[in-house]
Amino acid sequence: MRVGILGSGLMGGKLGTIWARAGHEVVFSYARSEKKLQRLARDAGGRARAGTPAEAAKDADALLLAVHWSRFDDVLKECGSLSGKVIVTCSLPMNDSDTGLVVAHKSSGAEKLAKKVPKARIVSAFNTVPSEVFFAVFENRGRGTPPSLAYCGDNAKAKDVAAQLIRDVGFDPVDAGPLRIARYTEPFALLIGQLAYEGDRGPALAYRFDWFEERNA
Ligand SMILES: NC(=O)c1ccc[n+]([C@@H]2O[C@H](COP(=O)([O-])OP(=O)(O)OC[C@H]3O[C@@H](n4cnc5c(N)ncnc54)[C@H](OP(=O)(O)O)[C@@H]3O)[C@@H](O)[C@H]2O)c1
């Protein structure tokens, strides 16, 4: 796949690197320094390169939106037409001090994004795990039961693309339903953040859902 990274920080930098190493053609875009994008592309290897958001979006099979909530409008404006594009958003609608959600309960960051770019196909994924766990999960793929990763969206084909990208990192994709379920996954991401950053076992945390056969007493 050709994957455009919009926001090449902790999330975009790491996921883009993993997808490049998994064989995808990755374009890193949107950082404050061009040199950083070039270094990311060089270190990722494979067919990774640096570009502008418009170059990342052009001919992309999928785009990863990985910027702070306050940068959404700016990066989207730089992309040009996003009609028909699959946008996987790992972004959370956090306030400026990153202490709480500014959209919740009656809507979600993912749904707000869908309203901003109504012709794009939005999938919410990857925001329920900290960036610190990605390389460990990638290195562990194929060994033991993979950790889960919940994702949601309204378009079946876009969700297939996202599920493949989730598998490529080493997670087991768990389809949580339509995009409005981001109202639940986004606050869940804050629980994971609490455990990762305020707990005493380090930030490289993932989770796994297990289904059991129901039994009666
Ligand atoms: N980090 C996590 O573990 C985590 C987990 C779940 C969800 N999320 C969500 O994922 C999204 C991305 O988080 P992150 O931690 O990856 O953030 P980040 O490390 O700050 O990355 C954001 C990217 O946007 C770029 N950027 C910011 N302002 C810019 C500007 N004015 N012009 C050009 N580029 C600019 C940054 O550039 P520079 O590279 O130059 O700084 C960086 O590449 C957020 O919505 C966050 O809530 C993060």
The ligand as an SDF file (V2000), in Angstrom:
LIG
                    3D

 48 52  0  0  0  0  0  0  0  0999 V2000
    1.8030    9.6670   21.6850 N   0  0  0  0  0  0  0  0  0  0  0  0
    0.9460    8.7340   21.9790 C   0  0  0  0  0  0  0  0  0  0  0  0
    1.3030    7.7170   22.5900 O   0  0  0  0  0  0  0  0  0  0  0  0
   -0.4900    8.8540   21.5660 C   0  0  0  0  0  0  0  0  0  0  0  0
   -1.3690    7.8080   21.9000 C   0  0  0  0  0  0  0  0  0  0  0  0
   -2.7050    7.8700   21.4740 C   0  0  0  0  0  0  0  0  0  0  0  0
   -3.1370    8.9570   20.7290 C   0  0  0  0  0  0  0  0  0  0  0  0
   -2.2550    9.9860   20.4200 N   0  0  0  0  0  0  0  0  0  0  0  0
   -2.7710   11.0900   19.6150 C   0  0  0  0  0  0  0  0  0  0  0  0
   -2.0990   11.0490   18.3660 O   0  0  0  0  0  0  0  0  0  0  0  0
   -1.9120   12.3830   17.8670 C   0  0  0  0  0  0  0  0  0  0  0  0
   -0.4280   12.5940   17.6090 C   0  0  0  0  0  0  0  0  0  0  0  0
    0.2500   12.4510   18.8410 O   0  0  0  0  0  0  0  0  0  0  0  0
    1.8390   12.4160   18.9240 P   0  0  0  0  0  0  0  0  0  0  0  0
    2.1670   12.0140   20.2990 O   0  0  0  0  0  0  0  0  0  0  0  0
    2.3860   11.6580   17.7760 O   0  0  0  0  0  0  0  0  0  0  0  0
    2.1680   13.9750   18.7500 O   0  0  0  0  0  0  0  0  0  0  0  0
    3.5600   14.6320   18.3640 P   0  0  0  0  0  0  0  0  0  0  0  0
    4.6810   13.7130   18.7140 O   0  0  0  0  0  0  0  0  0  0  0  0
    3.5510   15.9990   18.9380 O   0  0  0  0  0  0  0  0  0  0  0  0
    3.4680   14.7070   16.7640 O   0  0  0  0  0  0  0  0  0  0  0  0
    2.7260   15.6860   16.1030 C   0  0  0  0  0  0  0  0  0  0  0  0
    3.3680   15.9830   14.7640 C   0  0  0  0  0  0  0  0  0  0  0  0
    2.7850   17.2070   14.2690 O   0  0  0  0  0  0  0  0  0  0  0  0
    3.8370   18.0930   13.9230 C   0  0  0  0  0  0  0  0  0  0  0  0
    3.4840   19.5020   14.0930 N   0  0  0  0  0  0  0  0  0  0  0  0
    3.0030   20.1140   15.1960 C   0  0  0  0  0  0  0  0  0  0  0  0
    2.8300   21.4330   14.9550 N   0  0  0  0  0  0  0  0  0  0  0  0
    3.2180   21.6300   13.6870 C   0  0  0  0  0  0  0  0  0  0  0  0
    3.2860   22.7670   12.8540 C   0  0  0  0  0  0  0  0  0  0  0  0
    2.9280   23.9800   13.3040 N   0  0  0  0  0  0  0  0  0  0  0  0
    3.7200   22.6270   11.5890 N   0  0  0  0  0  0  0  0  0  0  0  0
    4.1080   21.4230   11.1420 C   0  0  0  0  0  0  0  0  0  0  0  0
    4.0730   20.2900   11.8840 N   0  0  0  0  0  0  0  0  0  0  0  0
    3.6370   20.4070   13.1420 C   0  0  0  0  0  0  0  0  0  0  0  0
    4.9550   17.7500   14.8790 C   0  0  0  0  0  0  0  0  0  0  0  0
    6.1720   18.2730   14.3790 O   0  0  0  0  0  0  0  0  0  0  0  0
    7.5820   17.9670   15.0890 P   0  0  0  0  0  0  0  0  0  0  0  0
    7.9150   16.5550   14.7070 O   0  0  0  0  0  0  0  0  0  0  0  0
    8.5110   18.9500   14.4920 O   0  0  0  0  0  0  0  0  0  0  0  0
    7.3540   18.1260   16.5520 O   0  0  0  0  0  0  0  0  0  0  0  0
    4.8760   16.2420   14.8790 C   0  0  0  0  0  0  0  0  0  0  0  0
    5.5490   15.6920   13.7760 O   0  0  0  0  0  0  0  0  0  0  0  0
   -2.4850   13.3210   18.9180 C   0  0  0  0  0  0  0  0  0  0  0  0
   -3.7890   13.6980   18.5410 O   0  0  0  0  0  0  0  0  0  0  0  0
   -2.5130   12.4720   20.1920 C   0  0  0  0  0  0  0  0  0  0  0  0
   -3.5640   12.8580   21.0610 O   0  0  0  0  0  0  0  0  0  0  0  0
   -0.9670    9.9540   20.8160 C   0  0  0  0  0  0  0  0  0  0  0  0
  1  2  1  0
  2  3  2  0
  2  4  1  0
  4  5  1  0
  4 48  2  0
  5  6  2  0
  6  7  1  0
  7  8  2  0
  8  9  1  0
  8 48  1  0
  9 10  1  0
  9 46  1  0
 10 11  1  0
 11 12  1  0
 11 44  1  0
 12 13  1  0
 13 14  1  0
 14 15  2  0
 14 16  1  0
 14 17  1  0
 17 18  1  0
 18 19  2  0
 18 20  1  0
 18 21  1  0
 21 22  1  0
 22 23  1  0
 23 24  1  0
 23 42  1  0
 24 25  1  0
 25 26  1  0
 25 36  1  0
 26 27  1  0
 26 35  1  0
 27 28  2  0
 28 29  1  0
 29 30  1  0
 29 35  2  0
 30 31  1  0
 30 32  2  0
 32 33  1  0
 33 34  2  0
 34 35  1  0
 36 37  1  0
 36 42  1  0
 37 38  1  0
 38 39  2  0
 38 40  1  0
 38 41  1  0
 42 43  1  0
 44 45  1  0
 44 46  1  0
 46 47  1  0
M  CHG  2   8   1  16  -1
M  END
$$$$
